[in-house]
Amino acid sequence: MTATKASPEAFPALVLNADYRPLSYYPLSLWHWQEAVKAVFLDRVNIVSEYDHTVSSPSCEFRLPSVVSLKSYVRPALYPAFTRFNVFLRDRFMCQYCGRPDDLTFDHLIPRSKGGMTRWDNVVTACAPCNLKKGGEMPSKSGMNPAQQPYRPTVHELHRNGRSFPPNYLHESWLDYLYWDTELEP
């Protein structure tokens, strides 16, 4: 074991619900090491796995948790909040008009200028060029129809989509709790 002056980003802890499933996949439910240590001392989590690194105070030394599970089950909401990020995640970070994955915005199928509302069933992910091309026109007039009609996703659907985008860093102690088709890089 090595004692470390660790920055908050250096040793994140994967946070699992009481059923040992991650609270979220994208973004992955992670806490800075200070949050994890505080939760341990407040008896809110169980330590499932630890890093080989320690932190110490004048009176004790403590191994940093790499995986923690909540002691109380947090019931996930059935439907996620409407946010720009969640719209992008529902649409798998691709423009629904041309399929491009960059310069993303969101587009109102029925434009706001024509009474369209900002809600799940009227908003799709669009790249800036396609959004500008469609402008304030209806899909039928612009000739631009989305690849997928907008809908209100469930949290389960967003978690499934999130697993398509594994993070750049996965600690080996997390792999038993995550479900990506990926190998750890040395």
C-alpha positions as CSV (number, residue, x, y, z in Angstrom):
1,M,0.0,0.0,0.0
2,T,1.1,3.5,-0.7
3,A,0.1,6.6,1.2
4,T,-0.9,9.3,-1.2
5,K,-1.6,13.0,-1.4
6,A,-4.5,12.4,-3.7
7,S,-6.4,14.9,-5.8
8,P,-10.2,14.4,-6.0
9,E,-9.9,13.2,-9.6
10,A,-7.1,10.7,-8.9
11,F,-9.1,7.9,-7.3
12,P,-12.8,8.0,-8.1
13,A,-15.1,5.5,-6.5
14,L,-17.8,3.7,-8.6
15,V,-21.1,4.2,-6.8
16,L,-23.6,1.3,-6.9
17,N,-27.1,1.2,-5.8
18,A,-28.0,-1.3,-3.0
19,D,-28.7,-3.9,-5.7
20,Y,-25.1,-3.6,-6.9
21,R,-26.0,-1.8,-10.2
22,P,-24.5,1.5,-11.1
23,L,-26.7,4.5,-10.3
24,S,-26.1,5.6,-13.9
25,Y,-24.0,4.5,-16.9
26,Y,-23.7,7.7,-18.8
27,P,-22.4,9.7,-17.1
28,L,-21.0,6.8,-15.0
29,S,-21.9,7.2,-11.3
30,L,-18.6,8.2,-9.7
31,W,-17.7,10.1,-6.6
32,H,-14.4,11.8,-5.8
33,W,-12.5,9.9,-3.1
34,Q,-13.4,12.5,-0.5
35,E,-17.1,12.0,-1.1
36,A,-16.7,8.2,-0.8
37,V,-14.7,8.5,2.4
38,K,-17.2,10.8,3.9
39,A,-20.1,8.5,3.0
40,V,-18.2,5.6,4.6
41,F,-17.8,7.5,7.9
42,L,-21.4,8.6,7.8
43,D,-22.3,4.9,7.4
44,R,-24.3,5.5,4.2
45,V,-22.3,3.0,2.0
46,N,-20.5,-0.3,2.1
47,I,-17.0,-0.6,0.7
48,V,-17.0,-3.2,-2.0
49,S,-13.5,-2.8,-3.3
50,E,-10.5,-0.6,-2.4
51,Y,-7.5,0.9,-4.1
52,D,-4.0,0.0,-2.9
53,H,-3.6,3.7,-2.0
54,T,-4.3,5.2,1.4
55,V,-4.9,8.5,3.0
56,S,-4.1,9.3,6.5
57,S,-4.9,11.7,9.3
58,P,-3.0,12.2,12.5
59,S,-5.1,9.4,14.1
60,C,-5.7,6.8,11.3
61,E,-4.9,5.5,7.9
62,F,-7.6,4.6,5.4
63,R,-7.5,2.7,2.2
64,L,-9.4,4.6,-0.6
65,P,-12.6,2.9,-1.8
66,S,-12.7,2.1,-5.5
67,V,-16.3,0.7,-5.4
68,V,-19.0,1.5,-2.9
69,S,-22.7,0.4,-2.6
70,L,-25.4,2.4,-1.1
71,K,-26.9,0.9,2.1
72,S,-30.4,2.1,1.2
73,Y,-31.8,1.3,-2.2
74,V,-32.6,4.4,-4.3
75,R,-35.5,3.6,-6.6
76,P,-34.7,5.0,-10.0
77,A,-37.2,7.2,-11.7
78,L,-39.1,5.6,-14.5
79,Y,-38.7,8.6,-16.8
80,P,-35.7,10.8,-16.9
81,A,-35.7,14.6,-16.8
82,F,-35.9,16.4,-20.1
83,T,-32.5,17.9,-20.6
84,R,-30.3,18.6,-23.7
85,F,-27.9,15.9,-22.6
86,N,-30.7,13.3,-22.2
87,V,-32.1,14.2,-25.7
88,F,-28.6,13.6,-27.2
89,L,-28.3,10.3,-25.3
90,R,-31.8,9.2,-26.4
91,D,-30.7,9.9,-30.0
92,R,-27.3,8.3,-29.5
93,F,-25.4,11.6,-30.0
94,M,-26.2,11.6,-33.8
95,C,-28.0,14.2,-35.9
96,Q,-31.4,12.7,-36.7
97,Y,-31.3,14.2,-40.2
98,C,-27.8,13.4,-41.5
99,G,-26.3,11.0,-38.9
100,R,-23.3,13.3,-38.0
101,P,-22.0,13.0,-34.4
102,D,-20.6,16.5,-34.0
103,D,-21.7,20.1,-33.6
104,L,-24.9,18.9,-32.0
105,T,-27.9,21.1,-31.1
106,F,-31.5,20.2,-30.8
107,D,-34.3,20.9,-33.2
108,H,-38.0,21.4,-32.7
109,L,-39.9,19.4,-35.3
110,I,-42.8,21.8,-35.0
111,P,-40.8,25.1,-34.7
112,R,-41.4,27.2,-31.6
113,S,-42.5,30.0,-34.0
114,K,-45.4,27.8,-35.1
115,G,-46.4,26.8,-31.5
116,G,-44.0,23.8,-31.0
117,M,-43.2,23.0,-27.4
118,T,-39.8,22.1,-25.9
119,R,-40.6,18.5,-24.8
120,W,-39.6,14.9,-25.6
121,D,-42.1,14.4,-28.4
122,N,-41.1,17.5,-30.3
123,V,-37.3,17.7,-30.0
124,V,-34.6,15.8,-31.9
125,T,-30.8,16.0,-32.0
126,A,-29.6,17.9,-35.0
127,C,-26.2,19.1,-36.1
128,A,-25.9,22.9,-36.5
129,P,-25.9,22.8,-40.4
130,C,-29.1,20.6,-40.5
131,N,-30.7,22.8,-37.9
132,L,-30.0,25.9,-39.9
133,K,-31.1,24.2,-43.1
134,K,-34.4,23.2,-41.6
135,G,-34.8,26.6,-40.0
136,G,-38.3,27.5,-38.8
137,E,-40.0,25.2,-41.3
138,M,-42.2,22.1,-40.7
139,P,-40.6,18.8,-41.6
140,S,-43.0,18.3,-44.5
141,K,-42.2,21.7,-46.0
142,S,-38.4,21.5,-45.5
143,G,-38.3,17.9,-46.8
144,M,-36.3,17.0,-43.6
145,N,-37.7,14.1,-41.6
146,P,-35.8,12.7,-38.6
147,A,-34.5,9.1,-38.8
148,Q,-36.4,8.4,-35.6
149,Q,-39.5,10.1,-34.4
150,P,-39.0,11.8,-31.0
151,Y,-40.4,10.1,-27.9
152,R,-40.1,10.1,-24.1
153,P,-37.5,7.5,-23.2
154,T,-37.4,5.5,-20.0
155,V,-34.4,5.6,-17.7
156,H,-33.7,2.0,-18.7
157,E,-33.5,3.1,-22.4
158,L,-31.0,5.9,-21.5
159,H,-28.9,3.5,-19.4
160,R,-28.9,1.0,-22.4
161,N,-27.8,3.8,-24.7
162,G,-25.2,5.0,-22.2
163,R,-23.5,1.6,-22.3
164,S,-22.7,2.3,-25.9
165,F,-20.4,5.0,-24.8
166,P,-17.9,3.5,-22.3
167,P,-15.7,6.0,-20.4
168,N,-12.1,6.4,-21.3
169,Y,-11.0,5.1,-17.9
170,L,-12.3,1.9,-16.3
171,H,-10.6,0.7,-13.1
172,E,-10.2,-3.1,-13.0
173,S,-12.2,-3.3,-9.7
174,W,-15.2,-1.8,-11.5
175,L,-15.5,-4.4,-14.3
176,D,-17.7,-6.9,-12.4
177,Y,-20.4,-4.2,-12.1
178,L,-20.3,-2.7,-15.5
179,Y,-21.5,-4.2,-18.8
180,W,-19.5,-2.9,-21.7
181,D,-17.9,-4.9,-24.4
182,T,-14.4,-3.6,-23.8
183,E,-11.0,-4.7,-22.7
184,L,-9.0,-2.8,-20.1
185,E,-6.0,-1.2,-21.7
186,P,-2.6,-1.8,-19.9
